[in-house]
Amino acid sequence: MKKEEKILELKQKAKELRKDILKIVYTAKSGHPGGSLSEIDFLVALYYYKMNINPNNPRMEERDRFILSKGHASPGFYAVLADKGFFPKSELDGFRKIGRMLQGHPELNTPGVEFAAGSLGQGISFAVGVALACRMDKMKNFVYCMIGDGEAQEGSVWEASMAASFHKLDNLIVILDKNQVQETGTTKEVMDIGNVADKWAAFGFNVIEINGHKMEEIVEALDKATKTKNKPTMIISNTIKGKGVSFMELNHKFHGKAPNDEEYKKALEEIEKINVKSFK
């Protein structure tokens, strides 16, 4: 398959999974649609283009690892895992229900989950440890970790980044889903994280900045990151919270709020109208 055809396929997959995200949170009447819609394009590139994984053997030793540090954005993660076949799609209807597999934050009993997310700022620390352990075991895999820009306000993120650079973890690729909005407002209003490209560069990272909704740029960034030697990579993925649904975009009220009946219908209609060829 030509790369142009693969890119188009990835874009179409992201469109379809946006519908799954909406259905997941609407059915549960609970969840975090905004951050799930901002991350989904990158997750699609990881799981359908780049990562070495096997849904039939989720604990395959040589697998690449993905760590979702911003664990509240689990609907996007679960939509991908179900579509890839890690567990039946019927499990998506049990999201956030007592006694079911898929809880609000990823848990280790779910196939494909590497990290029990919840407390923000912890995933990147875990990822550094995993990447270091893989290198010590002389493995050739990669560790991918997605963090949020609100999460980047936490000091533990920067302590972990310092450790990653010190240990020259070129098998670690961190993705900042820079969707500009957190629970109570914009990141600039709550605590501006400033020029993060310069900051991570100063910490010794290979920094790549992209439009996180443009699949061509995502794929190119991942290819460059896996070729980088002697330093970890930070991909700053500039995104829009709630991307694809007009009334959710950059709206902090949909950080952790499910759509009502009317909103759900309107959101699905808007996503259905997306032209994947021009989507960015």
N, C-alpha and C positions, 0 to 999 in steps of 0.2 A: 504494500500500500504506500502510495506517495505521501510525503509529509503533509501536503496541502489537504489531502483527503482525510488523513488522520486528525488534523486540526479541526476540520469541519465535523468529524465524528465526535470529537471531544466536546465541541460547543453544543452539539445536539444533546449529548448525554447530560451536560450541565443544565440545560433547559428542562429536560425531563425530571431530573432530580430536584429541581426547584419546586416542582409540583408535589413531589413526595415530602419535601420539608414542610410545606404548607399543610398537607394532609396529616402529617404526624402531629403537629402542634394543635391543629384544629380538632382532631379526634380526641386528643388528650385534654383539650381546653386549658392547656398549660404548656410552657416551654419557651424557648428563645429563638424566634424566627430571624431577627435582625442579623445577628452574627453568623447564623447558619447560611443565610443567603449571600453574605459577603465572602464567606470562605469557600463556597462550593466549587467555583471554577478551579481554584488551586487544588482542592482535594481530588477533583476529577483528573487533572493532569498527573497528580501523584499516583493514583490507583489504576488509571487506565493507560498511562503512558510510561511512567518512570520506574515505579517500585517493583522489586523482585519479591513477589508474595505468592502464596498458594492457599486459596480458601479451603481446599480439601485437607490441608495440613498447616493450620494457622501457626503452629509452634515450630515450623521448619527452622532448623538452626541457622541456616545461611540467609534467612529472610532479611529484607530491609525492615527497619522498625519505624512506625509512625506514632508520635506522641502528641495527642491533642491536649495542650496545657490549658487552653481556654475551654474547659470541659463543659461549660454551660451551653456551648454551641453544638451539643451532641446530636440534634436532629439531622444536621448536614452529614455528620460522621456516620450515623446509623443508616441513613439513606444510601450512602456509598457501600457500606459493609454488606447490607442486605442485597443490594443490586449485584455485588460481586459474588454473592453466594456464601458468605461466611455464616449466615443463618437465614431461615425462611423469611420472606417478606411479610408473612402474616404476623411476625413478631412486632412489626412497626405499630400495629394497632394496640399493642400492650404498653406503649410508651408511658412511663410515669405511673403505671398501675402497680399496686402492691402485689408481690408474688410473681411478677413478670420479669423477664430478663433485662429489658431496656429501661434503666432508670434515668433520672434527669441528668446525672453526670455519669460518664462511662465507668464501669466496674469490671474487674478482672475475670468475672465468670462469663463475660461476653466474648465469643470468638472474634479475634482480630484486634482486641483491645490490649494494649501493652502497659497502660498506666491508669490507675484509678484517680481520675482528675476530680477537682473540687476546690481546694484552696488555690487561688491564683498565685502565680509566681513560682510554683514548685516544679512544673513540668520541665522547664529548661534545665533545672538542676539535675533532675532525674535523667534527662537526655544526655547530659555531659557524662554522668556516671556510666550509662549504657554504652556510649560511644567509646569511652576509655576502656571499658571491659572488653568490648569487641576488638579493639586494637590490640590489647594485651593477649587476646586469644588468636591473634593473627587472622582475623576474619576480614573479608573484602567487602562487606556490606556497608550500607549507609544508614544513619539515624536521622530522621526528619522530625522536627518539633515545631508545631505551630503555636504562637503566642498572640495575644491581643495587645492593642496599643494602650488600652486602659490598664492592662496587666503590666505593661512596661513601666508604669509608675512605681512599681514595687522594687525595693532594693535587692531582693534575692535574685532578680533577673540579671542585674548587673554583676553581682558576685559570681554567678554561674558563667556569665560571659567572659569575665576575667579568667576564670579557671579553664574555659574552653580554649582561649587563646594561648594561655600559658602552656597547655599540654599539646598545642598544635594539632587539634582534632579536625583534620581535614575530612573525616568521615561524618562530621556533624553539619547538618544544614538546617538552619533555623529560619522559619518563615514568620514575619510579622504581618498579621492581618490588620493593616492600618486602616480601619473602617471609620475612623474619626469620631465615633460616638460610643459612650459607655452608658451605664444604667441611668445616671441622673442628668446627663447632658453631654455636650461635646467634650472631647479630651482637652481641648484648649481652654475650656471654661473650668473644668474640674482641676486639672493639673497638666499644663502644657509640657509635653515630653520633648519639644524643640526639634532640632535637626538631628534626627536619629541616625541618619546616614553617616554624618560626621562623628557621632558618638561611638557607633559600633566600629567604624574605621579606626578611631583612636584606641579602641579596645583590642585592635589587632585582627579584626575580621575582614574577610573578603566581602565587600558590600555590593549588592546588585539591587537596583531600584527599578520597579516595573509598575505598569498598570495591571493590577491583579484581576481584572475582568477581561483582559485581552489574551486569549489563549496562546497566540503566537509568542508573546513576550514571556508568558509563564513557562512554556516548553523550552524556549531558548535559555532562560535563566537556570532552569534545572540542568540542562546540558552543560552549561558553563560551570555550575556549582560542583558537579560530580567530577569535573576535570581539575579542580583547584587543589593544589598541594601545599602542605605545611601550615595551613590555617583554616579555621572554620569559616563557613559562609553564612551571611545574613541576607536573606532576600526580603527586601521591604516591598510588600505587596500592597500598593495603594488601592484601596477598595471603597465601596459605598455601603454602609450598613443598610440592610434591607434591599439590596440591589435586585431590580426586576419588578418590584411592586411599588408604584409611585407613592402611595401614602405611608409606606414603611421606610422609604429611603431617607437616611439621616434623621430619623424620628426616634428619639430615645425611648418613647413610650412603647415601642415594639422591640425593645431590648429583651424583655422577658414577658411578653403578653401575646396570647393567642388571638387570632382574628375571630370575630363573631360571624354569624351566618352570612350576612351581607358582605362583610369585608373579605371573607374566604372566597365567595363567588367572584367578587371583583378582582381579587388577587390572581385567581386561576385564569380569568379572562385576559388579564394583562400579560401573564407569562405565556399564554398560548399565542399571543400576538408578537412575541419576540422574534425578530429576524436574526437568526444566529450568525449570519454572514457579516452583519454590521454591528453586532453586539460588542460593547466594550465600555 
